Each structure stands twice: as structure tokens, then as C-alpha cells.
Amino acid sequence: MAIVKMSEYKLFVNSENVDHIMSEMQKFQTVMFAENPEVYEGFSHYNSTYDFDRNLEKQEHIQTVLKKIKELDKKNKKKDRMNQLGIQSMSLSELNAVIEEHSLGAITDLFLEFNEHDKKTFKQFIHHSPIRKGSLTTQEIRSLIQQKPIIGNVPAENVSAILDELNPIDSLYYMHKFEKGDHYGVFVIIPSSENFERVSIITEKYDMEYRSSTSLHIQDIVQKMKNTLQDILDKRENEYEILTQVSLYTEILQAHYEALRNEALRETEKLKFQTSSHVTLIRGWVETDDEGIFRTMIDAATQGAYDLSLEAAPIHSREVPIKLRNKRFARAFEPITNMYSQPQYNELDPTPILAPFYAFFFGMMLADAGYGLVMAIILSIVLKRITLKPSVENMVRLLLYVSVPTMFWGLMYGSFFGGLIPLTPVIDINSEYNRVLIMALMFGVVHLFVGLGVKGYIYYRDYKKRYILYDVIFWYLTLSGVGIFVTQLFTDAYVAYMGYAQIAMLIGMVGIVLTNGRNAKSLGGKAAGGLYSLYGLTNYLGDVVSYSRLMALGLAGASIGVAFNMMVDMVSGMGIIGVIAGVIIFIFGHTFNLLISGLSSYVHSARLTYVEFFGKFFIGGGKPFKNFIEEPTYIKLEKEY
């Protein structure tokens, strides 16, 4: 339960091995790359020739096909093949085997939109499909087939200009041929009827010499253009059958999509490297515990042709990426920490400390045994039956854990679906709200004191033991004394301790004034700094009052639940219609209350953590460690080393 220790590596390898090394590192996953701060002599920044646009285009095509398949399944009322919550799980090696066995082109050739986006060449003619600018309707494609083509020669100096004017026009299918050294370019243009006049003006503007397909001996090429349009039309009119065929390859398309994303990630990370004529330099971080596995992996991938240095990352460096490692309960609460900020490398991971408080506060604000029971049952089934994306799994597990204190506080308040089933409350929040308020404020004091205690531990760990007295113990004394004084507004139970409270408060306040301005250079500055720190006592009082929301939100949720139950009672005497209406009101009302109260509990528990708790000891600002693998969309790729 700590911040994972990192090692910095510097790796020199033969440039010809880089692609294979990157593939193996993706199987390893827990490695991160660093920008090279300076260019070494004889090296230069990696220059990529990878076609990122083409990769993205393929991803978009796959997404388009999968979306169409999903719509088809929905139309046919079939089970959704692409469950948005559940995903497959396999290794990168298994994924690569799938995509090697099943060509992406062979699958997408069945689907019209993939090929319609592509440019093709017919006997040196480059043809420009109208579909690449957007999906045309079936009627628009049919009108293009019926249109007479415009054919002619354009002077060489005008070829580039006419292409620039033709390219933005929709509903236009054309091809051209032009080689350097030619005196003219040959164009065959099939415009829609709406664009025919516009295209005619453009061709005259650039001095086109009109010809026939026969005189240019390109009758077969023009016919192929017509046939291409007819193929597109046929596919459009038979889209249902084609989609039914493609849907059989859904999982394979998903595999290709994940492979393309990870291929692009490999190429993107390579831009951080430096290369010479034969050697590539790779820098980054790896978990210290994985140094041996990392070295073995590099040795196997390079067949021993490498130079690798590993050393512990500097403890005070802001560049070291942060990775948290906690046991199952605390790990579910890591998103709460990450939502605020990653700790710095020399800080303490606050997750194991915040986790029990967060769950306790969440339960106290939602506070309904019925809601907690529903959450526990549904979320347990989800975790057991569905393979979830890591980020979704952590959130589901967090909600499962907070369902337990939700049930506990529901039983304490006697609330089961807003009183649907009468329970004897230990504390009746509707009548004993002052008692609940005092209890909430006491929990707040405990929370703040724990935060100060964590601060003291950090001072102890960093060999600043005298600061424990200055910034922790003096504040404990001051706050304890003030707290006993404040209790006199509610009870006489602590009147016997008033003398001790006065002494503790006096010692604490004097200590704060004398020590908390220690960073100032002058004596007056130190005194002013100490007094200003003591003024921070008002902030502590405000922090304590903030915990009143533990009572307020619990009371609000209970009242809303009771209100919906009263509405059910109002319609219960109306026969079968009343029964149906009552069921609808009950389900809708309590679902609404669970969602809105649950969201409020989630947000306000986080607020108490970030503002009141973290403010006592946590700085944050660390850079998160990102595994060398894309977050899964359809397939979770398991680590292989």
C-alpha cells in the first residue's frame, strides 16, 4: 500500500530491432518512455514515416461498421454483441494471431463504406470517389450513373488549379491522368445534374479541350467508372444482407480496432527516441521490482545486442511517474485520489487512509438499508458475471464497498426504502437531528485529527521530528481546548475539564505563534507569521462545520424516500389502477432518490476528502504512470511477462 518504486532506464539498441522491442514492451506493459531532454552528439530525434492518418481512417471505418451492426442487432431485437460494460480478455500475442489469420481488408471489402473512401487507379488514371467526402444517398448515386461524363484535356499548367476546384464539390465523381513532362492532363468528370453547370464553368475556365472517350481510347475506363458507381449502388440496396455477413466477424473487427490503436501508440512513443545511423536511444521508467524481468525481456528481444543501465529514480524528482499499489479494498478508492491528483514521488499515498473515511461518510449520507442492499446485490452480480474495463471495475467495486456502510447507517436510522418496512431506529434522524449533527461534527474532528496525524508521520519519516511539535501537537492542544469550550453550548458533561482545556489551549496557541512563522527572516516577520497561522484556527472551525452535511444529506435522502412512499399510499386505494400506479411511483421514485442521493454522497464525500482532509498533509501534482498499452475499448489485453 504505497507509491510504487521506480527505476530509470537508458537503453541503446540496434535501430533494426526497435519495432520488435516495442512489440515485446507492449506485452510487458508496465514500462513508460521519457522525452530525451537533450540530443546526444551523433544522434537526432526519431523521424517517423508512419501514416497516422491512414491508421485513424481504418479505426473510423471499423467503428462505422460496428455501429451499423449494432443498429442492425437493435432493429432485429437481437442481443447486443458489443456490451458496453463487458469486454473480452486476451493477451497481445493472441490478439496478433487473430488479426494475422483474418485480414481486415477481406472483411471490410464486404462493407461498402470502406472501399468507397479509397482512391483507386485505372490504367494510370487516379479516380476520386464522391463517397470519400461523405455518404451520398442512393438517389444521388443513381443520378450520377445516368449522367453523361465531361471528357477532355486540360493544359499542364492548369491541372493543379482545376483539381483544387473540383475536389471540394460534393456529388462529383471524376478521374484524371497527368505525368510530369506531359503537355496536358486528361480528365473524365461525372457531375450530378445540380453541379453540371458549375463544373462546365470550371472546365471552360481552365481551357479544357473537350474530347470523346473513343478519340482518347478510354471507353473501357469510362465504363469501369460507371460499373464502380453501379457496384456502390448495388451494395447500398443490399446493405442489410452485407451487414448480416459482416456481423459474423464482429469480434475480429474489434480485435483489429484494438490492434490499430496499439500500433499507433507504439509509433507515437517512438517519436520520443533518439537515433543515429545504426543505434536508437530509449529512456524511461520501469518498476524497480520488475528490473530483472525487464532486463530478461530486452535481452531476448535483442539477442543480447543492447546496452542497458538501470538506477533508482530520484526521490524528489517531479518527473518520476506515479503508480499506486494497494490491496483490493483500498485499490477501489484509487479513482478518488486520482480525481484530485497523483501524489508526488516523495509523498505518502493517501488512498488507504481516505478509503475507510470515504466509505463511512458515503454511507452516513445515503443511509438507507434498502438502497445499500440493492447496490450490494446488483454490483456483486456485475462483478461476478461480466469482465469489465479496469476503470469501470474499480468504480463498480467502490460502489459495492460503500453499500455496506449505507446498509449500516440505514439500520441505525431505521430506514429501509424510506420506511417501507418499519424498523426500530437506534437514532431517529427525523426527530433527533441535533444528536446526529453533533455526531457528524465529532466525526469531522476525528477526520481532521487523523489528517494532522498523517502530517506528523510524514515529518517523522523525513527526519523533521521537531516539526511534529510545531505543526501537529500544538494544533492538537489548541483544537482540543477550543473543542471542549464549544461543547459547553450543548452539554455540561465536560465542565470538569475546563481548567485543563484552558491550559492546553494556551500552550497550543503560544506554541503556534512562536513556531509557525519560523520561515521569516526577521523577528517581526516570525511573530506576524505565527499570528497569521493562529488566525488559521477560523479555517479549522469552518472545516468542522462542513461535516454538518453528513447529517443534512442523510436527512434529505430520508425525507425524499418518505415522500415517495406517501405518494404510493395516496394511490393504493384506487383498485388495480392504483396498484399499477403505486408500483410505478415506487420504482421510479426510489430509483431517482437512490441516484440523486448517491451522486450527492459521492460528490460530498470527495469534497470532505479533498478540502478538509487533504488540506492538512497532501500536496499532489504527480505525473501518472501510464502502462504501455491502450485503455481497452472492446478487449482487455493481459500482461504477458
Backbone hydrogen bonds, N-H to C=O, Kabsch-Sander energy under -0.5 kcal/mol:
donor,donor_aa,acceptor,acceptor_aa,energy
2,A,325,R,-1.9
4,V,323,K,-3.1
7,S,286,V,-2.9
8,E,311,E,-3.0
9,Y,284,G,-2.5
10,K,309,S,-2.0
11,L,282,I,-3.2
12,F,307,D,-2.7
13,V,280,T,-2.2
14,N,305,A,-0.7
15,S,278,H,-2.7
17,N,14,N,-2.0
18,V,15,S,-1.3
21,I,17,N,-2.6
22,M,18,V,-2.7
23,S,19,D,-1.8
24,E,20,H,-2.1
25,M,21,I,-2.5
26,Q,22,M,-1.7
27,K,23,S,-1.2
28,F,24,E,-1.8
29,Q,25,M,-2.8
30,T,28,F,-2.3
31,V,29,Q,-2.4
32,M,285,W,-2.3
34,A,283,R,-2.6
36,N,272,K,-0.7
40,Y,38,E,-0.6
43,F,40,Y,-2.3
44,S,275,T,-2.3
46,Y,273,F,-2.2
48,S,46,Y,-0.7
52,F,50,Y,-1.4
55,N,51,D,-1.7
56,L,52,F,-2.5
57,E,53,D,-2.4
58,K,54,R,-2.2
59,Q,55,N,-2.2
60,E,56,L,-2.5
61,H,57,E,-2.2
62,I,58,K,-2.5
63,Q,59,Q,-2.5
64,T,60,E,-2.2
65,V,61,H,-2.4
66,L,62,I,-2.9
67,K,63,Q,-2.3
68,K,64,T,-2.2
69,I,65,V,-2.5
70,K,66,L,-2.3
71,E,67,K,-2.3
72,L,68,K,-2.4
73,D,69,I,-2.7
74,K,70,K,-2.4
75,K,71,E,-2.4
76,N,72,L,-2.3
77,K,74,K,-0.9
78,K,73,D,-3.2
83,N,81,R,-0.7
87,I,387,T,-2.9
88,Q,634,Y,-2.2
90,M,636,K,-2.3
92,L,638,E,-0.6
95,L,91,S,-2.1
96,N,92,L,-2.7
97,A,93,S,-1.9
98,V,94,E,-1.8
99,I,95,L,-2.1
100,E,96,N,-1.9
101,E,97,A,-1.6
102,H,98,V,-1.8
103,S,101,E,-0.6
107,I,103,S,-1.2
108,T,104,L,-2.9
109,D,105,G,-2.0
110,L,107,I,-1.4
111,F,108,T,-1.3
112,L,110,L,-0.5
114,F,111,F,-0.9
115,N,111,F,-0.8
116,E,112,L,-2.1
117,H,113,E,-0.8
117,H,114,F,-0.7
118,D,115,N,-1.1
120,K,127,H,-0.8
122,F,125,F,-2.3
123,K,121,T,-0.6
125,F,122,F,-2.1
126,I,176,H,-2.8
127,H,120,K,-2.5
127,H,125,F,-0.6
128,H,174,Y,-3.6
129,S,127,H,-0.7
132,R,129,S,-0.9
133,K,130,P,-1.2
134,G,131,I,-1.5
141,I,137,T,-2.0
142,R,138,T,-2.2
143,S,139,Q,-2.1
144,L,140,E,-1.5
145,I,141,I,-1.7
146,Q,142,R,-1.4
147,Q,143,S,-0.7
147,Q,144,L,-0.8
150,I,189,I,-3.6
151,I,149,P,-0.6
152,G,187,F,-2.0
153,N,209,E,-2.4
154,V,185,G,-2.9
156,A,183,H,-2.5
158,N,155,P,-2.1
159,V,155,P,-0.6
159,V,156,A,-1.1
162,I,158,N,-2.4
163,L,159,V,-2.0
164,D,160,S,-1.8
165,E,161,A,-1.4
166,L,162,I,-2.3
167,N,163,L,-2.4
169,I,166,L,-1.5
173,Y,190,I,-2.4
174,Y,128,H,-1.3
174,Y,172,L,-0.5
175,M,188,V,-2.3
176,H,126,I,-2.0
177,K,186,V,-2.0
182,D,179,E,-2.3
185,G,154,V,-3.1
186,V,177,K,-2.3
187,F,152,G,-2.8
188,V,175,M,-2.5
189,I,150,I,-3.0
190,I,173,Y,-3.6
192,S,171,S,-1.5
196,F,192,S,-0.8
199,V,195,N,-2.7
200,S,196,F,-2.2
201,I,197,E,-2.1
202,I,198,R,-1.8
203,T,199,V,-2.6
204,E,200,S,-2.1
205,K,201,I,-2.2
206,Y,202,I,-1.6
207,D,204,E,-1.6
208,M,203,T,-2.5
209,E,153,N,-3.2
210,Y,208,M,-0.7
211,R,151,I,-2.4
216,L,212,S,-1.6
217,H,214,T,-0.8
218,I,213,S,-2.8
222,V,218,I,-2.4
223,Q,219,Q,-2.2
224,K,220,D,-1.9
225,M,221,I,-1.8
226,K,222,V,-2.0
227,N,223,Q,-2.8
228,T,224,K,-2.6
229,L,225,M,-2.1
230,Q,226,K,-2.3
231,D,227,N,-2.6
232,I,228,T,-2.2
233,L,229,L,-2.4
234,D,230,Q,-2.7
235,K,231,D,-2.5
236,R,232,I,-2.4
237,E,233,L,-2.4
238,N,234,D,-1.0
239,E,236,R,-1.2
242,I,238,N,-2.1
243,L,239,E,-3.2
244,T,240,Y,-2.1
245,Q,241,E,-1.7
246,V,242,I,-2.7
247,S,243,L,-2.5
248,L,245,Q,-1.3
249,Y,246,V,-2.5
250,T,247,S,-1.4
253,L,249,Y,-2.6
254,Q,250,T,-2.3
255,A,251,E,-1.9
256,H,252,I,-2.4
257,Y,253,L,-2.3
258,E,254,Q,-2.3
259,A,255,A,-2.4
260,L,256,H,-2.5
261,R,257,Y,-2.0
262,N,258,E,-2.1
263,E,259,A,-2.1
264,A,260,L,-2.3
265,L,261,R,-1.8
266,R,262,N,-2.1
267,E,263,E,-2.0
268,T,264,A,-2.3
269,E,265,L,-2.5
270,K,266,R,-1.5
271,L,267,E,-0.6
271,L,268,T,-1.1
272,K,269,E,-1.9
273,F,270,K,-1.7
274,Q,281,L,-1.7
275,T,44,S,-3.2
276,S,279,V,-2.9
280,T,13,V,-2.9
281,L,274,Q,-3.3
282,I,11,L,-3.0
282,I,280,T,-0.5
284,G,9,Y,-1.8
285,W,32,M,-2.2
286,V,7,S,-2.2
287,E,30,T,-0.7
288,T,5,K,-2.6
290,D,287,E,-1.4
291,E,288,T,-1.5
294,F,290,D,-2.9
295,R,291,E,-2.6
296,T,292,G,-2.2
297,M,293,I,-2.6
298,I,294,F,-2.3
299,D,295,R,-2.5
300,A,296,T,-2.2
301,A,297,M,-2.3
302,T,298,I,-1.9
303,Q,299,D,-0.8
304,G,299,D,-1.6
305,A,302,T,-1.5
306,Y,304,G,-1.4
307,D,12,F,-2.0
309,S,10,K,-2.0
311,E,8,E,-2.0
313,A,6,M,-2.4
317,S,314,P,-1.4
322,I,623,K,-3.6
325,R,2,A,-2.1
331,R,327,K,-3.0
332,A,328,R,-1.3
332,A,329,F,-0.6
333,F,330,A,-1.6
334,E,331,R,-1.4
336,I,333,F,-1.0
337,T,333,F,-1.3
338,N,334,E,-3.0
339,M,335,P,-2.0
340,Y,336,I,-0.9
340,Y,337,T,-0.8
341,S,337,T,-2.7
342,Q,622,G,-0.6
347,E,344,Q,-2.0
353,I,350,P,-0.7
354,L,350,P,-2.6
355,A,351,T,-2.3
357,F,353,I,-0.7
358,Y,354,L,-3.2
359,A,355,A,-2.4
360,F,356,P,-2.3
361,F,357,F,-2.9
362,F,358,Y,-2.7
363,G,359,A,-2.4
364,M,360,F,-1.9
365,M,361,F,-1.7
366,L,362,F,-2.5
367,A,363,G,-2.4
369,A,415,S,-2.6
372,G,368,D,-2.5
373,L,369,A,-2.2
374,V,370,G,-2.3
375,M,371,Y,-2.5
376,A,372,G,-2.4
377,I,373,L,-2.4
378,I,374,V,-2.5
379,L,375,M,-2.4
380,S,376,A,-1.6
381,I,377,I,-2.0
382,V,378,I,-2.3
383,L,379,L,-2.3
384,K,380,S,-1.8
385,R,381,I,-2.6
386,I,382,V,-2.1
388,L,386,I,-0.7
389,K,85,L,-0.7
393,E,389,K,-3.1
394,N,390,P,-2.2
395,M,391,S,-1.5
396,V,392,V,-2.7
397,R,393,E,-2.7
398,L,394,N,-2.2
399,L,395,M,-2.3
400,L,396,V,-1.9
401,Y,397,R,-2.3
402,V,398,L,-2.3
403,S,399,L,-0.8
404,V,400,L,-0.5
404,V,401,Y,-1.1
406,T,402,V,-1.4
407,M,403,S,-2.0
408,F,404,V,-2.3
409,W,405,P,-2.7
410,G,406,T,-1.7
411,L,407,M,-2.3
412,M,408,F,-2.1
413,Y,409,W,-2.3
414,G,410,G,-0.8
415,S,410,G,-3.2
416,F,414,G,-0.6
420,L,416,F,-1.6
421,I,416,F,-1.1
423,L,414,G,-0.6
426,V,412,M,-1.6
427,I,412,M,-2.7
429,I,427,I,-1.0
431,S,428,D,-1.1
432,E,428,D,-3.5
436,V,432,E,-2.0
437,L,433,Y,-2.6
438,I,434,N,-2.4
439,M,435,R,-2.2
440,A,436,V,-2.6
441,L,437,L,-2.4
442,M,438,I,-2.1
443,F,439,M,-2.2
444,G,440,A,-1.9
445,V,441,L,-2.1
446,V,442,M,-2.2
447,H,443,F,-2.5
448,L,444,G,-2.6
449,F,445,V,-2.6
450,V,446,V,-2.4
451,G,447,H,-2.0
452,L,448,L,-2.2
453,G,449,F,-2.3
454,V,450,V,-2.5
455,K,451,G,-1.7
456,G,452,L,-2.1
457,Y,453,G,-2.2
458,I,454,V,-2.3
459,Y,455,K,-2.0
460,Y,456,G,-2.2
461,R,457,Y,-2.9
462,D,458,I,-2.2
463,Y,460,Y,-1.4
464,K,459,Y,-3.2
467,Y,464,K,-1.2
468,I,464,K,-0.6
468,I,465,K,-1.2
469,L,465,K,-0.7
470,Y,466,R,-1.8
471,D,467,Y,-3.0
472,V,468,I,-1.2
473,I,468,I,-2.6
474,F,469,L,-1.9
476,Y,472,V,-2.6
477,L,473,I,-2.6
478,T,474,F,-2.1
479,L,475,W,-2.8
480,S,476,Y,-2.4
481,G,477,L,-2.3
482,V,478,T,-2.5
483,G,479,L,-2.5
484,I,480,S,-2.1
485,F,481,G,-1.8
486,V,482,V,-2.4
487,T,483,G,-1.8
488,Q,484,I,-0.6
488,Q,485,F,-1.2
489,L,486,V,-2.2
490,F,487,T,-1.7
491,T,487,T,-2.9
495,V,492,D,-1.6
497,Y,494,Y,-1.4
498,M,495,V,-1.3
501,A,497,Y,-2.5
502,Q,498,M,-2.4
503,I,499,G,-2.0
504,A,500,Y,-2.8
505,M,501,A,-2.8
506,L,502,Q,-2.4
507,I,503,I,-2.7
508,G,504,A,-2.6
509,M,505,M,-2.6
510,V,506,L,-2.4
511,G,507,I,-2.5
512,I,508,G,-2.4
513,V,509,M,-2.3
514,L,510,V,-2.2
515,T,511,G,-1.7
516,N,512,I,-2.6
518,R,515,T,-1.3
520,A,517,G,-1.6
526,K,522,S,-2.2
527,A,523,L,-2.2
528,A,524,G,-2.6
529,G,525,G,-2.7
530,G,526,K,-2.3
531,L,527,A,-2.5
532,Y,528,A,-2.4
533,S,529,G,-2.1
534,L,530,G,-2.1
535,Y,531,L,-1.8
536,G,532,Y,-0.7
536,G,533,S,-1.0
537,L,534,L,-2.2
538,T,535,Y,-1.9
539,N,536,G,-0.6
540,Y,536,G,-1.5
541,L,537,L,-2.1
542,G,538,T,-2.2
543,D,539,N,-2.4
544,V,540,Y,-2.4
545,V,541,L,-2.1
546,S,542,G,-1.5
547,Y,543,D,-0.6
547,Y,544,V,-1.4
548,S,545,V,-2.3
549,R,546,S,-1.5
550,L,547,Y,-1.6
551,M,548,S,-0.9
552,A,548,S,-2.3
553,L,549,R,-2.5
554,G,550,L,-0.8
555,L,551,M,-2.5
556,A,552,A,-2.4
557,G,553,L,-2.6
558,A,554,G,-1.9
559,S,555,L,-2.2
560,I,556,A,-2.2
561,G,557,G,-2.1
562,V,558,A,-2.3
563,A,559,S,-2.3
564,F,560,I,-2.1
565,N,561,G,-1.9
566,M,562,V,-2.1
567,M,563,A,-1.8
568,V,564,F,-1.9
569,D,565,N,-2.1
570,M,566,M,-1.8
571,V,567,M,-1.1
571,V,568,V,-0.5
572,S,568,V,-0.8
574,M,571,V,-1.5
577,I,574,M,-0.6
578,G,574,M,-0.9
579,V,575,G,-2.0
580,I,576,I,-2.5
581,A,577,I,-2.9
582,G,578,G,-2.7
583,V,579,V,-2.4
584,I,580,I,-2.3
585,I,581,A,-2.8
586,F,582,G,-2.7
587,I,583,V,-2.8
588,F,584,I,-2.8
589,G,585,I,-2.9
590,H,586,F,-2.4
591,T,587,I,-1.9
592,F,588,F,-2.6
593,N,589,G,-2.6
594,L,590,H,-2.6
595,L,591,T,-2.4
596,I,592,F,-3.0
597,S,593,N,-2.5
598,G,594,L,-2.1
599,L,595,L,-2.5
600,S,596,I,-2.0
601,S,597,S,-2.5
602,Y,598,G,-2.4
603,V,599,L,-2.6
604,H,600,S,-2.8
605,S,601,S,-2.0
606,A,602,Y,-1.6
607,R,603,V,-2.2
608,L,604,H,-2.3
609,T,605,S,-1.6
610,Y,606,A,-3.1
611,V,607,R,-2.6
612,E,607,R,-0.7
613,F,608,L,-1.7
614,F,609,T,-3.2
616,K,613,F,-1.8
617,F,614,F,-1.3
618,F,614,F,-2.8
621,G,342,Q,-0.8
622,G,342,Q,-2.9
623,K,320,V,-0.5
625,F,322,I,-2.8
627,N,625,F,-0.6
628,F,29,Q,-3.4
629,I,627,N,-2.5
636,K,88,Q,-3.2
637,L,635,I,-0.6
638,E,90,M,-2.4
638,E,636,K,-0.6
640,E,27,K,-2.7
641,Y,27,K,-0.7
